[in-house]
Amino acid sequence: MPFMSRGNHKHDCEIEAVALPSIVPAGTPDWITAELIEATIRVWQPYYAELLSPEEAVTMIQSVGRLYQALSSGSPP
């Protein structure tokens, strides 16, 4: 995964306009909305050379959710 220091990152990028409901992959949990997927791609795309897909955005969202759960549980691993 490419890494860019905070000072060198690009600002949030614009993604191609698409009908939001169509970007929600099949099997995505109901709490992950088209708007959340779009925002995730917009924020993280500047850090990746290749275009992020909605599926990749859903994976990122779920991973951050699991990380939050682990950190907030307060129990050691």
ROTITOR-237755 format. One record per residue: residue number from 1; residue in one letter; y, x, z of N, C-alpha, C in turn. Coordinates in nm, 2 decimals, always signed. Last residue first. Layout:
<sites>
@i:NUM, aa:A, ny:Y, nx:X, nz:Z, cay:Y, cax:X, caz:Z, cy:Y, cx:X, cz:Z
...
</sites>
This chain:
<sites>
@i:77, aa:P, ny:-0.81, nx:-0.57, nz:+2.43, cay:-0.92, cax:-0.59, caz:+2.33, cy:-1.05, cx:-0.56, cz:+2.38
@i:76, aa:P, ny:-0.67, nx:-0.76, nz:+2.71, cay:-0.69, cax:-0.63, caz:+2.63, cy:-0.81, cx:-0.65, cz:+2.54
@i:75, aa:S, ny:-0.46, nx:-1.05, nz:+2.68, cay:-0.59, cax:-0.99, caz:+2.72, cy:-0.61, cx:-0.86, cz:+2.64
@i:74, aa:G, ny:-0.24, nx:-1.17, nz:+2.58, cay:-0.22, cax:-1.09, caz:+2.70, cy:-0.35, cx:-1.02, cz:+2.74
@i:73, aa:S, ny:-0.19, nx:-1.33, nz:+2.36, cay:-0.29, cax:-1.37, caz:+2.45, cy:-0.29, cx:-1.29, cz:+2.58
@i:72, aa:S, ny:-0.01, nx:-1.22, nz:+2.19, cay:+0.04, cax:-1.32, caz:+2.29, cy:-0.06, cx:-1.36, cz:+2.39
@i:71, aa:L, ny:-0.16, nx:-1.06, nz:+2.02, cay:-0.05, cax:-1.00, caz:+2.10, cy:-0.01, cx:-1.10, cz:+2.21
@i:70, aa:A, ny:-0.32, nx:-1.25, nz:+1.89, cay:-0.38, cax:-1.14, caz:+1.97, cy:-0.28, cx:-1.08, cz:+2.06
@i:69, aa:Q, ny:-0.14, nx:-1.42, nz:+1.77, cay:-0.23, cax:-1.47, caz:+1.87, cy:-0.29, cx:-1.36, cz:+1.95
@i:68, aa:Y, ny:-0.02, nx:-1.23, nz:+1.59, cay:+0.06, cax:-1.30, caz:+1.70, cy:-0.03, cx:-1.35, cz:+1.81
@i:67, aa:L, ny:-0.24, nx:-1.18, nz:+1.43, cay:-0.18, cax:-1.07, caz:+1.50, cy:-0.09, cx:-1.13, cz:+1.62
@i:66, aa:R, ny:-0.28, nx:-1.43, nz:+1.31, cay:-0.38, cax:-1.38, caz:+1.40, cy:-0.33, cx:-1.26, cz:+1.48
@i:65, aa:G, ny:-0.03, nx:-1.45, nz:+1.17, cay:-0.07, cax:-1.55, caz:+1.27, cy:-0.17, cx:-1.50, cz:+1.36
@i:64, aa:V, ny:-0.06, nx:-1.24, nz:+0.99, cay:+0.05, cax:-1.24, caz:+1.09, cy:+0.02, cx:-1.34, cz:+1.20
@i:63, aa:S, ny:-0.27, nx:-1.35, nz:+0.84, cay:-0.29, cax:-1.22, caz:+0.91, cy:-0.18, cx:-1.21, cz:+1.02
@i:62, aa:Q, ny:-0.16, nx:-1.57, nz:+0.72, cay:-0.27, cax:-1.59, caz:+0.82, cy:-0.29, cx:-1.47, cz:+0.90
@i:61, aa:I, ny:+0.03, nx:-1.45, nz:+0.56, cay:+0.07, cax:-1.54, caz:+0.66, cy:-0.03, cx:-1.56, cz:+0.77
@i:60, aa:M, ny:-0.13, nx:-1.30, nz:+0.39, cay:-0.04, cax:-1.23, caz:+0.47, cy:+0.01, cx:-1.32, cz:+0.59
@i:59, aa:T, ny:-0.28, nx:-1.50, nz:+0.26, cay:-0.35, cax:-1.40, caz:+0.34, cy:-0.25, cx:-1.33, cz:+0.43
@i:58, aa:V, ny:-0.06, nx:-1.62, nz:+0.13, cay:-0.14, cax:-1.70, caz:+0.23, cy:-0.21, cx:-1.60, cz:+0.32
@i:57, aa:A, ny:+0.01, nx:-1.42, nz:-0.05, cay:+0.10, cax:-1.46, caz:+0.05, cy:+0.03, cx:-1.54, cz:+0.16
@i:56, aa:E, ny:-0.22, nx:-1.41, nz:-0.21, cay:-0.19, cax:-1.29, caz:-0.13, cy:-0.09, cx:-1.33, cz:-0.02
@i:55, aa:E, ny:-0.19, nx:-1.66, nz:-0.33, cay:-0.31, cax:-1.63, caz:-0.25, cy:-0.29, cx:-1.51, cz:-0.16
@i:54, aa:P, ny:+0.04, nx:-1.63, nz:-0.48, cay:+0.04, cax:-1.72, caz:-0.37, cy:-0.08, cx:-1.69, cz:-0.28
@i:53, aa:S, ny:+0.08, nx:-1.27, nz:-0.54, cay:+0.04, cax:-1.40, caz:-0.58, cy:+0.05, cx:-1.50, cz:-0.46
@i:52, aa:L, ny:+0.33, nx:-1.03, nz:-0.62, cay:+0.25, cax:-1.10, caz:-0.52, cy:+0.21, cx:-1.24, cz:-0.57
@i:51, aa:L, ny:+0.34, nx:-0.79, nz:-0.88, cay:+0.38, cax:-0.93, caz:-0.83, cy:+0.28, cx:-0.98, cz:-0.73
@i:50, aa:E, ny:+0.36, nx:-0.45, nz:-0.78, cay:+0.29, cax:-0.56, caz:-0.85, cy:+0.34, cx:-0.69, cz:-0.79
@i:49, aa:A, ny:+0.50, nx:-0.30, nz:-0.59, cay:+0.53, cax:-0.28, caz:-0.73, cy:+0.47, cx:-0.40, cz:-0.81
@i:48, aa:Y, ny:+0.65, nx:-0.43, nz:-0.29, cay:+0.53, cax:-0.41, caz:-0.37, cy:+0.57, cx:-0.40, cz:-0.52
@i:47, aa:Y, ny:+0.88, nx:-0.49, nz:-0.15, cay:+0.80, cax:-0.38, caz:-0.10, cy:+0.67, cx:-0.35, cz:-0.19
@i:46, aa:P, ny:+0.99, nx:-0.72, nz:-0.26, cay:+1.06, cax:-0.59, caz:-0.28, cy:+0.98, cx:-0.47, cz:-0.23
@i:45, aa:Q, ny:+0.81, nx:-0.93, nz:-0.16, cay:+0.80, cax:-0.88, caz:-0.30, cy:+0.87, cx:-0.74, cz:-0.32
@i:44, aa:W, ny:+0.87, nx:-1.03, nz:+0.10, cay:+0.78, cax:-0.92, caz:+0.08, cy:+0.77, cx:-0.86, cz:-0.05
@i:43, aa:V, ny:+1.05, nx:-1.25, nz:+0.06, cay:+1.08, cax:-1.15, caz:+0.15, cy:+1.00, cx:-1.02, cz:+0.13
@i:42, aa:R, ny:+0.92, nx:-1.41, nz:-0.14, cay:+1.06, cax:-1.36, caz:-0.16, cy:+1.09, cx:-1.25, cz:-0.07
@i:41, aa:I, ny:+0.67, nx:-1.46, nz:-0.02, cay:+0.68, cax:-1.38, caz:-0.15, cy:+0.82, cx:-1.33, cz:-0.17
@i:40, aa:T, ny:+0.76, nx:-1.62, nz:+0.19, cay:+0.69, cax:-1.50, caz:+0.21, cy:+0.69, cx:-1.41, cz:+0.09
@i:39, aa:A, ny:+0.88, nx:-1.84, nz:+0.06, cay:+0.97, cax:-1.75, caz:+0.14, cy:+0.89, cx:-1.62, cz:+0.17
@i:38, aa:E, ny:+0.66, nx:-1.95, nz:-0.07, cay:+0.77, cax:-1.90, caz:-0.15, cy:+0.85, cx:-1.80, cz:-0.07
@i:37, aa:I, ny:+0.51, nx:-2.02, nz:+0.16, cay:+0.45, cax:-1.93, caz:+0.07, cy:+0.57, cx:-1.87, cz:-0.02
@i:36, aa:L, ny:+0.69, nx:-2.21, nz:+0.27, cay:+0.65, cax:-2.09, caz:+0.35, cy:+0.59, cx:-1.98, cz:+0.26
@i:35, aa:E, ny:+0.69, nx:-2.40, nz:+0.07, cay:+0.81, cax:-2.34, caz:+0.11, cy:+0.78, cx:-2.21, cz:+0.18
@i:34, aa:A, ny:+0.43, nx:-2.50, nz:+0.08, cay:+0.47, cax:-2.43, caz:-0.04, cy:+0.60, cx:-2.35, cz:-0.01
@i:33, aa:T, ny:+0.29, nx:-2.43, nz:+0.42, cay:+0.36, cax:-2.51, caz:+0.31, cy:+0.40, cx:-2.43, cz:+0.19
@i:32, aa:I, ny:+0.04, nx:-2.43, nz:+0.63, cay:+0.11, cax:-2.34, caz:+0.54, cy:+0.16, cx:-2.42, cz:+0.42
@i:31, aa:W, ny:-0.08, nx:-2.64, nz:+0.75, cay:+0.04, cax:-2.59, caz:+0.82, cy:+0.11, cx:-2.48, cz:+0.73
@i:30, aa:D, ny:-0.32, nx:-2.68, nz:+0.61, cay:-0.21, cax:-2.78, caz:+0.60, cy:-0.08, cx:-2.72, cz:+0.65
@i:29, aa:P, ny:-0.47, nx:-2.39, nz:+0.47, cay:-0.45, cax:-2.48, caz:+0.58, cy:-0.32, cx:-2.56, cz:+0.56
@i:28, aa:T, ny:-0.60, nx:-2.39, nz:+0.13, cay:-0.49, cax:-2.34, caz:+0.23, cy:-0.48, cx:-2.44, cz:+0.34
@i:27, aa:G, ny:-0.76, nx:-2.50, nz:-0.06, cay:-0.82, cax:-2.45, caz:+0.07, cy:-0.73, cx:-2.39, cz:+0.17
@i:26, aa:A, ny:-0.58, nx:-2.38, nz:-0.34, cay:-0.68, cax:-2.47, caz:-0.28, cy:-0.74, cx:-2.41, cz:-0.16
@i:25, aa:P, ny:-0.25, nx:-2.26, nz:-0.29, cay:-0.39, cax:-2.24, caz:-0.34, cy:-0.48, cx:-2.34, cz:-0.27
@i:24, aa:V, ny:+0.05, nx:-2.37, nz:-0.39, cay:-0.04, cax:-2.38, caz:-0.27, cy:-0.18, cx:-2.37, cz:-0.32
@i:23, aa:I, ny:+0.21, nx:-2.40, nz:-0.61, cay:+0.18, cax:-2.26, caz:-0.56, cy:+0.09, cx:-2.26, cz:-0.44
@i:22, aa:S, ny:+0.26, nx:-2.66, nz:-0.67, cay:+0.16, cax:-2.59, caz:-0.75, cy:+0.13, cx:-2.45, cz:-0.70
@i:21, aa:P, ny:+0.48, nx:-2.73, nz:-0.50, cay:+0.34, cax:-2.78, caz:-0.47, cy:+0.23, cx:-2.71, cz:-0.55
@i:20, aa:L, ny:+0.70, nx:-2.60, nz:-0.64, cay:+0.64, cax:-2.55, caz:-0.52, cy:+0.50, cx:-2.60, cz:-0.49
@i:19, aa:A, ny:+0.72, nx:-2.50, nz:-0.96, cay:+0.71, cax:-2.63, caz:-0.89, cy:+0.64, cx:-2.59, cz:-0.76
@i:18, aa:V, ny:+0.92, nx:-2.21, nz:-0.98, cay:+0.80, cax:-2.28, caz:-1.01, cy:+0.80, cx:-2.41, cz:-0.92
@i:17, aa:A, ny:+1.12, nx:-1.94, nz:-1.07, cay:+1.12, cax:-2.08, caz:-1.03, cy:+0.99, cx:-2.15, cz:-1.07
@i:16, aa:E, ny:+1.03, nx:-1.62, nz:-0.97, cay:+1.04, cax:-1.71, caz:-1.08, cy:+1.03, cx:-1.86, cz:-1.03
@i:15, aa:I, ny:+1.23, nx:-1.50, nz:-0.70, cay:+1.10, cax:-1.52, caz:-0.77, cy:+1.12, cx:-1.63, cz:-0.87
@i:14, aa:E, ny:+1.45, nx:-1.26, nz:-0.60, cay:+1.44, cax:-1.39, caz:-0.65, cy:+1.30, cx:-1.40, cz:-0.72
@i:13, aa:C, ny:+1.42, nx:-1.07, nz:-0.30, cay:+1.43, cax:-1.08, caz:-0.44, cy:+1.42, cx:-1.23, cz:-0.48
@i:12, aa:D, ny:+1.61, nx:-0.92, nz:-0.04, cay:+1.52, cax:-1.03, caz:-0.08, cy:+1.53, cx:-1.05, cz:-0.23
@i:11, aa:H, ny:+1.69, nx:-0.58, nz:-0.13, cay:+1.72, cax:-0.71, caz:-0.07, cy:+1.62, cx:-0.81, cz:-0.11
@i:10, aa:K, ny:+1.48, nx:-0.30, nz:-0.10, cay:+1.56, cax:-0.38, caz:-0.18, cy:+1.59, cx:-0.51, cz:-0.10
@i:9, aa:H, ny:+1.50, nx:-0.02, nz:+0.14, cay:+1.44, cax:-0.14, caz:+0.08, cy:+1.54, cx:-0.22, cz:+0.00
@i:8, aa:N, ny:+1.58, nx:+0.20, nz:+0.26, cay:+1.57, cax:+0.21, caz:+0.12, cy:+1.52, cx:+0.08, cz:+0.06
@i:7, aa:G, ny:+1.58, nx:+0.16, nz:+0.53, cay:+1.71, cax:+0.19, caz:+0.47, cy:+1.70, cx:+0.19, cz:+0.32
@i:6, aa:R, ny:+1.30, nx:+0.13, nz:+0.59, cay:+1.39, cax:+0.02, caz:+0.60, cy:+1.53, cx:+0.04, cz:+0.53
@i:5, aa:S, ny:+1.10, nx:+0.29, nz:+0.34, cay:+1.17, cax:+0.29, caz:+0.47, cy:+1.27, cx:+0.18, cz:+0.47
@i:4, aa:M, ny:+0.81, nx:+0.16, nz:+0.20, cay:+0.96, cax:+0.19, caz:+0.18, cy:+1.02, cx:+0.19, cz:+0.31
@i:3, aa:F, ny:+0.50, nx:+0.22, nz:+0.08, cay:+0.58, cax:+0.20, caz:+0.19, cy:+0.72, cx:+0.24, cz:+0.16
@i:2, aa:P, ny:+0.22, nx:+0.07, nz:-0.09, cay:+0.34, cax:+0.15, caz:-0.09, cy:+0.42, cx:+0.12, cz:+0.03
@i:1, aa:M, ny:-0.12, nx:+0.08, nz:+0.00, cay:+0.00, cax:+0.00, caz:+0.00, cy:+0.12, cx:+0.09, cz:+0.00
</sites>
